[in-house]
Amino acid sequence: MGNDVCYFDRSPYLNYPIYYHTNAGNLYSYSNGILFTSADSIYDFILEDISIPTANNLFNQFCSTTAITTLLWKALNHYGLVNNARIPFNYSHTEPPKPDRLYSHDQLMAINNLSVKNGADFVLVSISDFMNKNANNVPHQFDSLEYFPSPVKEQDYDMDNGHFNDNGHAIYARFLHKIIDSLSTSTP
């Protein structure tokens, strides 16, 4: 499920896009309950999050000066051998704790209820996220909703971008076709 899991309501705001087009890529304007009101604010937030923390640490300051020493720091950080304590980002809104119940579940329930009300079939298909395996183990992801787990396996993905490869697309298309056929034969 990965990027489809939504912990917080993300209401659209007038004049604030869902993401900002920048020379650093498309940066989402809304993250973990925080609305970033400009491209600069989300860029600063991301830069702070991915940078080596250098405040009051000469070794970290040294490592942040070149690509080679940055790689050294990254390796040492992986083994817990450097100080990676970050100064909290100076932003007016702190990240709220993730709620027990997913907001995306509420959205799915609303779609399901609308489908039932209008006599339409509601079909929920889960696609595993092999780039972030923890995304597949989100508690209360579907709760009372019936869903079909995708048969696509890790080898059917292009792991460079996290999307299906040609074989994965073929497997998924046959899978959806089978579901649709089963619905059309069960409808009077």
C-alpha positions as CSV (number, residue, x, y, z in Angstrom):
1,M,0.0,0.0,0.0
2,G,2.9,2.4,0.6
3,N,2.1,5.9,-0.5
4,D,-1.7,5.2,-0.4
5,V,-1.7,4.9,3.4
6,C,-3.0,8.1,4.8
7,Y,-2.8,8.8,8.5
8,F,-4.2,12.3,8.4
9,D,-7.0,14.2,6.6
10,R,-5.5,16.1,3.7
11,S,-8.1,18.6,2.9
12,P,-7.5,20.6,-0.2
13,Y,-6.6,24.3,0.5
14,L,-7.4,27.1,-1.9
15,N,-4.2,28.3,-3.6
16,Y,-2.0,25.6,-2.1
17,P,-1.1,22.8,-4.6
18,I,-0.7,19.2,-3.6
19,Y,3.0,19.6,-4.5
20,Y,5.4,22.2,-5.7
21,H,7.3,21.9,-8.9
22,T,11.0,22.7,-8.2
23,N,14.4,22.1,-9.6
24,A,14.8,19.5,-6.8
25,G,11.7,17.6,-8.1
26,N,8.1,17.6,-7.1
27,L,7.8,18.3,-3.3
28,Y,4.6,17.5,-1.6
29,S,3.0,20.4,0.2
30,Y,1.4,18.3,2.9
31,S,3.4,15.9,5.1
32,N,2.3,14.1,8.3
33,G,-0.3,16.7,9.2
34,I,1.8,19.7,8.3
35,L,0.8,22.0,5.5
36,F,3.8,23.7,3.9
37,T,2.7,27.0,2.4
38,S,5.6,27.5,0.0
39,A,8.1,25.5,-1.9
40,D,10.9,27.1,0.2
41,S,9.3,25.8,3.4
42,I,9.1,22.2,2.3
43,Y,12.5,22.4,0.7
44,D,14.1,23.6,4.0
45,F,12.2,20.9,5.9
46,I,13.5,18.2,3.6
47,L,17.0,19.6,3.5
48,E,17.2,19.7,7.3
49,D,15.9,16.1,7.5
50,I,18.5,14.7,5.0
51,S,21.5,16.8,6.0
52,I,24.3,15.7,8.3
53,P,23.6,17.5,11.6
54,T,26.6,19.8,12.1
55,A,25.7,21.9,15.1
56,N,28.4,21.7,17.8
57,N,30.1,18.7,16.2
58,L,33.4,19.1,14.4
59,F,33.5,15.5,13.1
60,N,30.1,15.9,11.5
61,Q,31.1,19.3,10.1
62,F,34.2,17.7,8.5
63,C,32.1,14.9,7.1
64,S,29.6,17.3,5.5
65,T,32.2,19.0,3.4
66,T,32.8,16.4,0.6
67,A,30.9,13.5,-1.1
68,I,33.5,11.0,0.1
69,T,33.3,12.1,3.8
70,T,29.5,12.2,3.5
71,L,29.6,8.5,2.5
72,L,31.9,7.8,5.4
73,W,29.5,9.5,7.8
74,K,26.6,7.6,6.3
75,A,28.4,4.3,6.8
76,L,29.3,5.1,10.4
77,N,25.8,6.3,11.0
78,H,24.4,3.0,9.8
79,Y,26.4,1.3,12.6
80,G,25.5,3.9,15.2
81,L,29.0,5.2,15.5
82,V,28.3,8.9,14.9
83,N,26.2,11.5,16.6
84,N,23.1,12.0,14.4
85,A,21.0,13.9,16.9
86,R,19.2,16.6,15.0
87,I,18.1,20.0,16.2
88,P,14.3,20.0,15.9
89,F,13.2,21.8,12.7
90,N,12.1,25.3,13.5
91,Y,8.6,25.1,12.2
92,S,5.4,26.4,13.7
93,H,3.8,22.9,13.8
94,T,5.3,19.8,15.3
95,E,4.5,16.4,13.7
96,P,1.5,14.9,15.4
97,P,1.6,11.3,16.6
98,K,0.1,8.8,14.1
99,P,-3.4,7.9,15.1
100,D,-4.5,4.4,15.8
101,R,-7.0,4.4,12.9
102,L,-5.9,5.3,9.4
103,Y,-7.7,8.2,7.7
104,S,-7.4,6.3,4.4
105,H,-9.6,3.6,6.0
106,D,-12.3,6.2,6.6
107,Q,-12.0,7.3,3.0
108,L,-12.3,3.7,1.8
109,M,-15.4,3.2,3.9
110,A,-17.0,6.3,2.4
111,I,-16.4,4.9,-1.1
112,N,-17.7,1.5,-0.1
113,N,-20.9,3.1,1.4
114,L,-21.4,5.2,-1.8
115,S,-21.0,2.1,-3.9
116,V,-23.6,0.1,-1.9
117,K,-26.0,3.1,-1.9
118,N,-25.8,3.2,-5.7
119,G,-25.8,-0.6,-6.3
120,A,-22.3,-0.7,-7.6
121,D,-19.6,-3.3,-6.7
122,F,-16.8,-2.1,-4.5
123,V,-13.6,-3.9,-5.3
124,L,-10.5,-3.2,-3.2
125,V,-7.2,-4.6,-4.4
126,S,-4.0,-4.3,-2.3
127,I,-0.7,-3.9,-4.0
128,S,2.3,-4.8,-1.8
129,D,5.0,-2.1,-1.4
130,F,8.3,-4.0,-1.8
131,M,10.4,-0.7,-1.5
132,N,9.1,-0.2,2.0
133,K,8.1,-3.5,3.5
134,N,6.8,-1.9,6.7
135,A,4.0,-0.3,4.6
136,N,2.5,-3.8,4.2
137,N,2.1,-4.3,7.9
138,V,0.0,-1.2,8.8
139,P,-2.5,-2.1,11.6
140,H,-6.2,-1.6,10.8
141,Q,-5.4,-0.9,7.2
142,F,-8.6,-2.4,5.9
143,D,-10.3,-3.7,9.1
144,S,-13.8,-4.7,8.0
145,L,-13.3,-4.3,4.3
146,E,-13.0,-7.2,2.0
147,Y,-9.9,-6.9,-0.3
148,F,-8.0,-8.9,-2.8
149,P,-4.2,-9.1,-2.2
150,S,-2.2,-8.8,-5.4
151,P,-0.5,-11.9,-6.7
152,V,2.4,-9.9,-8.0
153,K,5.7,-10.9,-6.4
154,E,8.9,-8.9,-5.7
155,Q,10.6,-10.3,-8.8
156,D,7.8,-8.7,-10.9
157,Y,8.8,-5.2,-9.9
158,D,11.4,-2.8,-11.2
159,M,13.1,-2.2,-7.8
160,D,14.8,1.0,-9.2
161,N,11.4,2.8,-9.2
162,G,9.1,0.5,-7.2
163,H,6.6,-0.1,-10.1
164,F,5.7,-3.3,-11.9
165,N,8.0,-4.5,-14.6
166,D,6.4,-5.9,-17.9
167,N,5.8,-9.3,-16.3
168,G,4.2,-7.7,-13.2
169,H,1.9,-5.6,-15.4
170,A,0.8,-8.8,-17.2
171,I,0.2,-10.7,-14.0
172,Y,-1.8,-7.8,-12.5
173,A,-3.9,-7.3,-15.6
174,R,-4.9,-11.0,-15.7
175,F,-5.7,-10.8,-11.9
176,L,-8.0,-7.8,-12.4
177,H,-9.6,-9.4,-15.4
178,K,-10.4,-12.5,-13.3
179,I,-11.9,-10.3,-10.6
180,I,-14.0,-8.4,-13.1
181,D,-15.2,-11.6,-14.8
182,S,-16.2,-13.0,-11.4
183,L,-18.3,-9.9,-10.7
184,S,-20.1,-9.9,-14.1
185,T,-21.0,-13.6,-13.7
186,S,-22.4,-13.0,-10.2
187,T,-24.5,-10.1,-11.2
188,P,-28.2,-11.0,-12.2
